[in-house]
Amino acid sequence: MTTLLTGGLVLDPDTGDITRADVLLDGDRILAVGNGLAGDEAVDCADGLLVPGLIDCHAHVAFPRGGELPRSARILESVPVLRSLLERGVTTVRDAWGADAGLTHALREGWITGPDLLISLRQLSPTGGLGDAWSPDTGRADRIGDPSLPDPIFDGADAARAAVRRMVRAGADWIKVGAGGGMRDVMLGREVTATEAELHAIVDEARRCGRDVLAHAHGARSVTAAARAGVRSVEHGVFLDEESIAAMREHGCWFVPTLAPIRGNSDAEVVAVHERSVRLAVAAGIPVAAGSDLAVRPHVDLLTELRLLADAGLGDLGALRAATVEGARLLRLEHDRGRVVAGLRADLLLLHDGRPDVHDLADRVHTVWHNGRPVCRQRLRCDSP
């Protein structure tokens, strides 16, 4: 049975063009986009704007809370988090640490509701780096370690390759590495970083296993090293400089800035430096994809991140592009989603009125389609048949 979305406007995120067109859905695919189409059922979009489903390229849907809770709480909390993301228009998520293959299985089987989920399991880390959970009073304190989330610690290139293999064995779609340390350690000058040999080994082993690498890095030096090693994307990149941006451009590296959590947990000077880094990257032609870094409590939503990206120099259209077609390209899914085009996945948002403005998206999401099916929101009735 086909469904015709009629009477609305359609955004092309690549060009920014907005045209009046009908969109015909057949199962989980867009069958056609144009005028004069017919379908078995019709949904009146009433001059709303149809945009591709949003892609969050850096989230943590199952990261542990602070405090002492049973380990099952981490997974149980992810169930409403995933549902809420889908209701707000996020139809694809790359999880950057915390989700295991059990969640992707549960989503695939329909046990729980949420976006399509790509997982990295854990952040690979050298001893002493971000990902090595250690405390001077208790020693090793691994709050999420279990067979489904293997040991991420490595020292040396061979051990780094072994860590990649452990993640692939446990079902990782992506490999994440801590190329640099956490923000606190960076600011205190005690950052532990992976060596160039280790980074090159991780990227090479990931490629041998058919995987790409995303790299956590705040400082320019670790960004430069990660880009030169060939990582697919750099996450955060708070303190970019000309050398690190040149390395990203030369090696075709993507940038996922995660502005929202930095703004919520840093002083005004760091926030300003981070926004400057985004502007420098955009001016240099570095491709930008959107990521919320959802680990921060209370959860930071991708819709907030889009507003901050727009204000940091991307503009409304650039922010929407970062969360749709550019996100799809980063994840190598551009053949499957990210645009409203015949043959692609029927992941769509209907926004009230025809504005591509990201500053009030949370109030303007009218209907979400995921895999061609309308998503019913918990506190609102489902507006489509």
Residue pairs with C-beta under 8 A, 6 or more apart in sequence:
1 40
1 41
2 24
2 25
2 26
2 31
2 39
2 40
2 41
3 24
3 25
3 26
3 39
3 40
3 41
3 42
3 43
3 372
3 384
3 385
4 22
4 23
4 24
4 25
4 37
4 38
4 39
4 40
4 41
4 42
4 43
5 22
5 23
5 24
5 25
5 43
5 45
5 50
5 348
5 350
6 22
6 37
6 42
6 43
6 44
6 45
7 22
7 44
7 45
7 46
7 47
8 20
8 21
8 22
8 23
8 45
8 46
8 47
8 48
8 49
8 50
8 350
9 18
9 19
9 20
9 21
9 47
9 48
9 49
9 50
9 354
10 18
10 19
10 20
10 21
10 23
10 33
10 49
10 50
10 340
11 17
11 18
11 49
11 50
11 51
11 52
11 320
11 340
11 356
12 18
12 19
12 339
12 340
13 51
13 52
13 317
13 320
13 321
13 324
13 325
13 338
13 339
14 321
14 325
14 339
16 317
16 356
18 49
18 354
18 356
20 35
21 33
21 34
21 35
22 33
22 34
22 35
22 36
22 37
23 30
23 32
23 33
23 50
23 340
23 348
24 30
24 31
24 32
24 33
24 37
24 38
24 39
25 31
25 39
25 346
25 369
25 372
26 372
27 346
27 372
28 345
28 346
28 371
28 372
28 373
29 343
29 344
29 345
29 346
29 372
30 340
30 341
30 342
30 343
30 344
30 345
30 346
31 342
32 342
33 340
33 341
33 342
41 385
43 367
43 384
43 385
45 350
47 353
47 354
48 350
48 351
48 352
48 353
48 354
48 366
49 350
49 351
49 353
49 354
49 355
49 356
50 340
50 348
50 349
50 350
50 351
51 320
51 324
51 340
51 348
51 349
51 351
51 356
52 324
52 325
52 328
52 337
52 338
52 339
52 340
52 347
52 348
52 349
53 89
53 90
53 91
53 92
53 324
53 337
53 345
53 347
53 348
53 349
53 368
53 369
53 370
54 89
54 90
54 91
54 92
54 290
54 302
54 323
54 324
54 327
54 349
55 90
55 91
55 92
55 93
55 94
55 289
55 290
55 323
55 324
55 327
55 328
55 331
55 337
55 338
56 85
56 90
56 92
56 93
56 94
56 115
56 290
56 291
56 292
56 294
56 302
56 323
56 327
57 94
57 233
57 256
57 289
57 290
57 291
57 327
57 330
57 331
58 94
58 96
58 214
58 235
58 256
58 258
58 291
58 292
58 293
59 85
59 93
59 94
59 95
59 96
59 291
59 292
59 293
59 294
59 302
60 95
60 96
60 97
60 98
60 99
60 293
60 294
60 295
61 78
61 81
61 82
61 85
61 93
61 95
61 98
61 99
61 103
61 114
61 117
61 294
62 74
62 75
62 77
62 78
62 81
62 95
62 98
62 99
62 100
62 103
63 74
63 97
63 98
63 294
63 295
64 71
64 73
64 74
64 98
64 143
64 144
65 73
65 74
65 77
65 297
66 297
71 143
71 144
71 146
74 98
74 144
75 102
75 103
78 99
78 103
79 112
81 114
81 294
81 299
82 93
82 103
82 107
82 112
82 113
82 114
82 115
82 117
83 112
83 113
83 114
83 378
84 378
85 93
85 114
85 115
85 302
86 113
86 114
86 115
86 368
86 370
86 375
87 368
87 375
87 377
87 378
88 301
88 302
88 303
88 362
88 365
88 368
89 303
89 349
89 361
89 365
89 368
90 115
90 302
91 115
91 116
91 337
91 347
91 368
91 370
92 115
92 116
92 118
92 327
92 328
92 331
92 333
92 337
92 347
93 114
93 115
93 116
93 117
93 118
94 118
94 120
94 173
94 174
94 214
94 291
94 331
95 117
95 118
95 119
95 120
96 120
96 123
96 176
96 214
96 216
96 235
96 291
96 293
97 120
97 121
97 122
97 123
97 131
97 176
97 295
98 122
98 144
98 149
98 295
99 117
99 119
99 121
100 119
100 121
100 148
100 149
100 170
100 171
101 119
101 121
101 148
101 170
101 171
102 148
103 112
103 117
103 119
104 117
104 119
104 171
106 112
107 113
107 114
107 115
107 116
107 117
113 375
115 370
118 173
118 174
118 331
119 171
119 172
119 173
119 174
120 167
120 172
120 173
120 174
120 175
120 176
120 214
121 148
121 149
121 150
121 152
121 167
121 170
121 171
121 172
121 176
122 131
122 144
122 149
122 150
122 152
122 167
122 176
123 130
123 131
123 152
123 176
123 177
123 178
123 216
124 131
124 152
124 153
124 154
124 160
124 163
124 164
124 167
124 175
124 176
124 177
124 178
124 202
125 131
125 132
125 152
125 153
125 154
125 177
125 178
125 194
126 132
126 153
126 154
126 155
126 178
126 192
126 193
126 194
126 195
126 198
127 153
127 155
127 192
128 134
128 192
129 178
129 180
129 181
129 192
129 193
129 194
130 178
130 180
130 181
130 182
130 185
130 216
131 152
131 153
131 178
132 153
132 192
133 140
133 141
133 142
133 143
134 140
134 141
135 141
145 151
147 170
148 170
148 171
149 170
150 163
150 166
150 167
150 169
150 170
151 163
151 166
152 163
152 166
152 167
153 163
154 160
154 162
154 163
154 198
156 197
156 198
157 195
157 197
157 198
157 200
157 201
158 201
160 194
160 198
160 199
160 201
160 202
160 205
161 201
161 202
161 204
161 205
163 202
164 175
164 202
164 205
164 206
164 209
164 211
165 205
165 209
167 175
168 175
168 209
168 211
172 211
173 211
174 211
174 212
174 213
174 214
175 202
175 206
175 211
175 212
175 213
175 214
176 213
176 214
176 215
176 216
177 194
177 199
177 202
177 213
177 214
177 215
177 216
177 226
177 231
178 194
178 215
178 216
179 193
179 194
179 199
179 215
179 216
179 217
179 222
179 223
179 225
179 226
179 229
179 231
179 234
180 186
180 191
180 193
180 216
180 217
180 218
180 219
180 221
180 222
180 223
181 190
181 191
181 192
181 193
181 218
181 222
182 191
182 218
183 218
183 238
183 262
183 265
183 266
183 270
185 191
185 192
186 218
186 219
186 238
186 239
187 270
191 219
191 222
193 221
193 222
193 225
194 202
194 222
194 225
196 225
196 228
196 229
199 215
199 225
199 226
199 229
199 231
200 229
200 230
202 213
202 229
203 213
203 229
203 230
203 231
204 230
206 212
206 213
207 230
212 231
212 232
212 233
212 332
213 229
213 230
213 231
213 232
214 231
214 232
214 233
214 234
214 235
214 256
215 222
215 223
215 226
215 231
215 233
215 234
215 235
216 235
216 236
217 223
217 226
217 234
217 235
217 236
217 237
218 236
218 237
218 238
218 239
219 238
219 239
220 239
220 240
220 241
220 243
220 244
221 244
223 234
223 237
223 240
223 244
223 247
223 248
224 243
224 244
224 247
226 234
226 253
227 234
227 244
227 247
227 248
227 250
227 251
227 253
228 247
228 251
230 251
231 253
232 253
232 254
232 330
233 253
233 254
233 255
233 256
233 289
233 330
234 248
234 253
234 254
234 255
234 256
235 256
235 258
235 291
235 293
236 256
236 257
236 258
236 262
236 293
237 244
237 255
237 257
237 274
237 277
237 281
238 262
238 270
238 273
238 274
238 277
239 273
239 274
239 277
240 277
240 280
240 281
242 280
245 280
245 281
245 284
245 286
246 284
247 253
248 255
248 281
248 284
248 286
249 284
249 285
249 286
253 286
254 286
254 287
254 288
254 289
254 330
255 278
255 281
255 286
255 287
255 288
255 289
256 288
256 289
256 290
256 291
256 330
257 274
257 277
257 278
257 281
257 288
257 291
257 309
257 312
258 291
258 292
258 293
258 305
259 274
259 275
259 278
259 305
259 308
259 309
259 312
260 292
260 293
260 296
260 300
260 301
260 304
260 305
260 308
261 292
261 293
261 295
261 296
261 300
262 270
262 271
262 274
263 271
263 274
263 308
264 296
264 300
265 296
266 274
275 311
275 312
275 313
278 288
278 309
278 312
278 313
278 314
279 312
279 313
281 288
282 288
282 313
282 314
282 318
283 313
287 326
287 329
287 330
288 309
288 314
288 318
288 322
288 326
289 322
289 323
289 326
289 327
289 329
289 330
290 302
290 305
290 306
290 309
290 319
290 322
290 323
290 326
290 327
291 302
291 305
292 300
292 301
292 302
292 304
292 305
293 300
294 300
301 362
302 323
303 358
303 361
303 362
305 323
306 319
306 320
306 322
306 323
306 358
306 361
307 319
307 358
307 359
307 361
309 318
309 319
309 322
309 358
310 316
310 318
310 319
310 358
310 359
314 321
314 322
316 356
316 357
316 358
316 359
317 356
319 358
320 356
320 358
324 338
324 339
325 334
325 338
325 339
326 338
327 338
328 334
328 336
328 337
328 338
328 339
329 338
335 344
336 344
336 345
337 344
337 345
337 347
338 344
340 348
345 371
346 369
346 371
346 372
347 369
347 370
347 371
348 368
348 369
349 365
349 367
349 368
349 369
350 365
350 366
350 367
350 368
351 361
351 364
351 365
351 366
352 363
352 364
352 366
353 364
355 364
366 383
367 374
367 375
367 383
367 384
368 374
368 375
369 375
369 384
374 382
374 383
374 384
374 385
375 382
376 382
